């Protein structure tokens, strides 16, 4: 159960961070807010790249394999 909660927290944190950074970037760049979606997608792609190097292969997790629920 603890690993599931950790996985849920990780996914929620990444999603919130991507949305917040997307909005911050468009606000600082003074461009229309609809640009937040492509910026958030670029951040999601970057997260995927990081997960591929840090997390367990074949998962989208940035958690180490010992804490990744997919590693059970």
C-alpha positions in Angstrom: 0.0 0.0 0.0 2.9 2.4 0.8 4.4 1.9 -2.7 1.1 2.6 -4.3 0.7 5.9 -2.3 4.3 6.8 -3.2 3.6 6.2 -6.9 0.4 8.2 -6.7 2.2 11.1 -5.0 5.0 11.0 -7.6 2.5 11.2 -10.5 0.5 13.9 -8.9 3.6 16.0 -8.1 4.9 15.7 -11.7 1.5 16.6 -13.2 1.2 19.6 -10.9 4.7 20.7 -11.6 4.2 20.5 -15.3 1.0 22.5 -15.2 2.5 25.1 -12.9 5.6 25.5 -14.9 3.6 25.7 -18.1 1.5 28.6 -16.8 4.6 30.3 -15.3 6.4 30.2 -18.6 3.5 31.7 -20.6 3.0 34.3 -17.9 6.7 35.3 -18.0 6.8 35.3 -21.8 3.6 37.4 -21.9 2.0 35.1 -24.5 -1.6 33.8 -24.6 -2.4 31.2 -22.0 -3.2 28.5 -24.6 0.6 28.1 -25.0 0.7 26.5 -21.6 -0.5 23.2 -23.1 2.4 22.8 -25.5 4.8 23.9 -22.8 3.4 21.3 -20.4 3.7 18.6 -23.1 7.3 19.5 -23.6 7.9 19.2 -19.9 6.1 15.8 -20.0 8.5 14.7 -22.7 11.4 15.8 -20.6 10.0 13.9 -17.6 9.8 10.8 -19.8 13.5 11.3 -20.7 14.5 11.6 -17.1 12.4 8.5 -16.2 14.1 6.5 -18.8 17.5 7.2 -17.1 16.5 7.1 -13.4 13.6 4.8 -13.1 13.0 1.1 -13.8 13.1 0.2 -17.5 9.7 -0.1 -19.1 7.9 2.1 -16.6 7.3 5.9 -16.6 8.4 6.2 -13.0 11.3 8.4 -11.9 11.4 6.5 -8.6 14.3 4.1 -8.0 13.5 0.5 -8.7 13.4 -0.3 -5.0 10.5 2.1 -4.4 8.7 1.6 -7.7 5.4 -0.3 -7.4 6.0 -1.8 -10.8 9.1 -3.5 -9.4 7.2 -5.7 -7.0 
